[in-house]
Amino acid sequence: MPDSIEARIKVDLAGQTALVTGASRGIGKSIALSLAAAGAKVACLARNEEKLKETVDEIIAAGGSAESFPCDVTNSEAVQKIVDTIHADWERLDIVVNNAGITRDTLIPRMSDEDWDEVITTNLRSVFLLTRAATGVMMRQKTGRIINISSVSGIMGNPGQSNYSASKAGIIGFTQTVARELASKKRKITVNSICPGFIATEMTDALGSALDEEVKKRIPAQRLGQAEEIADAVLYLASGSASYITGQVLTIDGGLTA
């Protein structure tokens, strides 16, 4: 391939506004950076105010536009207030990426009520709250893109992750249902889900050599995915080229679930 051709996709989101949850690190941060690089003004949400500021500072230093909104995305009132603020100040909300997620891994006999509730609330309730709040704005605009980050664990399950797998499977069902509700010609809102496999992040770094062996045994591509590869998929689904794609589940896993 000639050196003059760049591998990354080119999407023009100038004049659009986006909201990304879990934007303080990992996949969420990469998504926020990519949306900003494509021209969108990005509202970055997470609980960690210091890490969130790092994302926003990086976007601004690169010439993009972003603002941090420290937020507990499981809190209904807080979520609605932020969406209302963004709509009032920025006048639009074109793209919502529901990425926030946590793990509390343990086998089912040892899983506490708190382990279960915290994961379901953070990973699934937050998607419901942001989607509900955003659709009010998007329906009035008669356009919008909602992109939910699920996981291959929601498709195939993973021992020790019954809470996480249930939350991510729930996102898939939620995505497909809401897509049907919002797909009419009057509304023009698409709702899709992305299921990453093993992606190189701080979370996978902690697994060290054990993960390397797992990758070699289970993943045909024999490598971890990169956060930028998930962000590329988000860019496409957020673009005008994806206006006829809704209710779909895009798996990005190096062939793990093939």
Backbone hydrogen bonds, N-H to C=O, Kabsch-Sander energy under -0.5 kcal/mol:
donor,donor_aa,acceptor,acceptor_aa,energy
5,I,2,P,-1.5
6,E,4,S,-0.6
11,V,9,I,-0.6
13,L,11,V,-0.7
13,L,38,A,-3.3
15,G,39,G,-0.8
16,Q,13,L,-2.1
18,A,41,K,-2.9
19,L,95,I,-2.3
20,V,43,A,-2.6
21,T,97,V,-2.3
22,G,45,L,-0.9
23,A,45,L,-2.4
25,R,22,G,-0.8
28,G,25,R,-0.7
29,K,25,R,-1.6
30,S,26,G,-2.1
31,I,27,I,-2.4
32,A,28,G,-2.4
33,L,29,K,-2.6
34,S,30,S,-2.2
35,L,31,I,-2.6
36,A,32,A,-2.1
37,A,33,L,-2.3
38,A,34,S,-1.4
39,G,36,A,-1.7
40,A,35,L,-2.2
41,K,16,Q,-2.5
42,V,40,A,-0.5
42,V,65,S,-2.2
43,A,18,A,-3.3
44,C,42,V,-0.7
44,C,67,E,-2.8
45,L,20,V,-2.8
45,L,43,A,-0.6
46,A,69,F,-0.8
49,E,47,R,-1.1
52,L,48,N,-2.3
53,K,49,E,-2.0
54,E,50,E,-1.3
55,T,51,K,-1.6
56,V,52,L,-2.2
57,D,53,K,-3.0
58,E,54,E,-2.0
59,I,55,T,-2.0
60,I,56,V,-2.6
61,A,57,D,-2.6
62,A,58,E,-1.2
63,G,60,I,-1.7
64,G,59,I,-2.8
65,S,40,A,-0.6
67,E,42,V,-2.1
69,F,44,C,-2.9
71,C,46,A,-2.3
73,V,71,C,-0.9
75,N,72,D,-2.1
76,S,74,T,-0.7
79,V,75,N,-2.5
80,Q,76,S,-2.4
81,K,77,E,-2.3
82,I,78,A,-2.0
83,V,79,V,-2.3
84,D,80,Q,-2.5
85,T,81,K,-2.3
86,I,82,I,-2.8
87,H,83,V,-2.4
88,A,84,D,-2.4
89,D,85,T,-2.9
90,W,86,I,-3.1
91,E,86,I,-0.5
91,E,87,H,-1.4
94,D,17,T,-1.5
95,I,17,T,-1.8
96,V,145,R,-2.7
97,V,19,L,-3.1
98,N,96,V,-0.6
98,N,147,I,-2.0
99,N,97,V,-1.1
106,T,160,G,-1.9
110,R,107,L,-1.7
111,M,107,L,-0.7
111,M,108,I,-0.8
116,W,112,S,-2.0
117,D,113,D,-3.0
118,E,114,E,-2.6
119,V,115,D,-1.4
120,I,116,W,-2.4
121,T,117,D,-2.6
122,T,118,E,-2.4
123,N,119,V,-2.8
124,L,120,I,-2.1
125,R,120,I,-1.7
126,S,121,T,-1.3
128,F,124,L,-1.8
129,L,125,R,-2.7
130,L,126,S,-2.6
131,T,127,V,-2.2
132,R,128,F,-2.8
133,A,129,L,-2.2
134,A,130,L,-2.7
135,T,131,T,-2.5
136,G,132,R,-0.9
137,V,133,A,-0.8
137,V,134,A,-0.5
138,M,134,A,-2.7
139,M,135,T,-2.7
140,R,136,G,-1.0
141,Q,137,V,-1.9
142,K,138,M,-1.8
143,T,138,M,-1.7
144,G,188,K,-1.2
145,R,94,D,-2.4
146,I,190,T,-2.6
147,I,96,V,-3.0
148,N,192,N,-2.9
149,I,98,N,-2.9
150,S,148,N,-0.9
150,S,194,I,-3.0
152,V,196,P,-2.2
154,G,151,S,-1.6
155,I,152,V,-1.5
156,M,152,V,-2.7
157,G,153,S,-0.9
161,Q,158,N,-2.1
165,S,161,Q,-3.6
166,A,162,S,-1.9
167,S,163,N,-2.1
168,K,164,Y,-2.4
169,A,165,S,-2.6
170,G,166,A,-2.1
171,I,167,S,-1.5
172,I,168,K,-1.4
173,G,169,A,-2.0
174,F,170,G,-2.6
175,T,171,I,-2.8
176,Q,172,I,-2.3
177,T,173,G,-1.8
178,V,174,F,-2.8
179,A,175,T,-2.3
180,R,176,Q,-1.1
181,E,177,T,-1.5
182,L,178,V,-1.8
183,A,179,A,-0.7
187,R,184,S,-0.6
188,K,184,S,-2.8
189,I,182,L,-1.6
190,T,144,G,-2.2
190,T,188,K,-0.5
192,N,146,I,-2.4
193,S,248,Q,-2.8
194,I,148,N,-2.5
195,C,250,L,-3.3
197,G,252,I,-2.2
199,I,197,G,-0.7
200,A,225,G,-3.1
201,T,199,I,-0.8
205,D,201,T,-2.3
206,A,202,E,-1.2
207,L,204,T,-1.4
208,G,204,T,-0.6
208,G,205,D,-1.1
210,A,207,L,-1.1
211,L,207,L,-0.5
211,L,208,G,-0.9
212,D,208,G,-1.3
213,E,209,S,-2.0
214,E,210,A,-1.6
215,V,211,L,-2.8
216,K,212,D,-1.9
217,K,213,E,-1.7
218,R,214,E,-2.5
219,I,215,V,-2.1
221,A,254,G,-1.8
222,Q,219,I,-1.8
225,G,198,F,-2.9
227,A,200,A,-0.5
229,E,226,Q,-1.5
230,I,226,Q,-1.0
230,I,227,A,-0.6
231,A,227,A,-2.2
232,D,228,E,-2.1
233,A,229,E,-1.1
234,V,230,I,-2.0
235,L,231,A,-2.5
236,Y,232,D,-2.0
237,L,233,A,-2.4
238,A,234,V,-2.0
239,S,235,L,-0.8
239,S,236,Y,-1.1
242,A,239,S,-1.3
243,S,240,G,-1.3
245,I,242,A,-1.8
246,T,244,Y,-0.6
247,G,191,V,-3.2
250,L,193,S,-2.9
250,L,248,Q,-0.5
251,T,249,V,-0.7
252,I,195,C,-2.3
252,I,250,L,-0.5
253,D,251,T,-0.5
256,L,253,D,-1.3
258,A,255,G,-1.2
